[in-house]
Amino acid sequence: MTNGPLRLILALQQRRIVTGQQVADELSCSVRTIYRYIARLRDVGFDIRGEPGVGYMMNTKKQRLMP
């Protein structure tokens, strides 16, 4: 996994809900890249949920990265 998905995980852990555009701006990439990162993270088991017009959220109680 590259640095981008890891940074996305950290962004989702820091905020309750975040839009694809907010994260794309933060990571200096396209929204399409964020969509690919989310798909990749879901494929490996991360519980990331999205709601159109609202944003993405991750079940952080279930999944935490170790410091």
Helices and strands as residue ranges (DSSP letters): H 3-14, H 20-27, H 31-43, E 48-51, E 55-58
